[in-house]
Amino acid sequence: MQQGDRAAASELLSYCRPQFARMSRQLLRRESSPVSGPTELIHETWLRKHLAWMDAPLVQNRDQFFAWFHNGMFQVLVDQARKRLSQKRTAPSAAWLSPTDPQLTYHLEIALRALESRKPDAAQAFRLNTIAGYTLEETATEMRCNVSQVRRLLTQAQQFLQRQL
């Protein structure tokens, strides 16, 4: 395998698939909200491990190989969990906006004008970040404030606009 024999890799995957399936189902049972199923987990791990074989430790026996692969599946699940958590920590998104709906665009403009009269900084942050597409850092620079203030203003704007719409 370390020399890169593709036929051997394919044969190994076919041979080990039942054991990989058992291991993946066992790991997924512990997950509160799994992102993928057993097959996806096996394939993602296989791709990662296949690309990393040159750097892999020399496997002495079957048990070491399955332990190495099990560790890889666990790492895939950890990466998925980290991604889910990071999505919760990101700045408020405007996924609830539909730019193709002209009625919503009209009502959004009216709501933005109401926001500007009450909280002009929040309206400016929303226009720069969400409508103009500025990053948080660019918005902060443009508004001459720090990123945490921009996040706070975006949250206020989003909450206000959702109530209005």
Secondary structure as the mmCIF struct_conf table of DSSP 4:
data_model
#
loop_
_struct_conf.conf_type_id
_struct_conf.id
_struct_conf.beg_label_comp_id
_struct_conf.beg_label_asym_id
_struct_conf.beg_label_seq_id
_struct_conf.end_label_comp_id
_struct_conf.end_label_asym_id
_struct_conf.end_label_seq_id
TURN_TY1_P TURN_TY1_P1 GLN A 2 GLN A 3
HELX_RH_AL_P HELX_RH_AL_P1 ARG A 6 ARG A 29
TURN_TY1_P TURN_TY1_P2 ARG A 30 ARG A 30
BEND BEND1 SER A 32 SER A 33
BEND BEND2 VAL A 35 SER A 36
HELX_RH_AL_P HELX_RH_AL_P2 PRO A 38 LEU A 51
TURN_TY1_P TURN_TY1_P3 ALA A 52 ALA A 52
HELX_RH_3T_P HELX_RH_3T_P1 TRP A 53 ASP A 55
BEND BEND3 ALA A 56 ALA A 56
HELX_LH_PP_P HELX_LH_PP_P1 PRO A 57 VAL A 59
BEND BEND4 ASN A 61 ASN A 61
HELX_RH_AL_P HELX_RH_AL_P3 ARG A 62 ARG A 89
BEND BEND5 THR A 90 THR A 90
HELX_LH_PP_P HELX_LH_PP_P2 ALA A 91 SER A 93
TURN_TY1_P TURN_TY1_P4 ALA A 95 TRP A 96
TURN_TY1_P TURN_TY1_P5 PRO A 99 THR A 100
HELX_RH_AL_P HELX_RH_AL_P4 PRO A 102 ARG A 118
HELX_RH_AL_P HELX_RH_AL_P5 PRO A 120 PHE A 126
HELX_RH_PI_P HELX_RH_PI_P1 ARG A 127 ILE A 131
BEND BEND6 ALA A 132 ALA A 132
HELX_RH_AL_P HELX_RH_AL_P6 LEU A 136 MET A 143
TURN_TY1_P TURN_TY1_P6 ARG A 144 ARG A 144
BEND BEND7 CYS A 145 CYS A 145
HELX_RH_AL_P HELX_RH_AL_P7 VAL A 147 GLN A 164
#
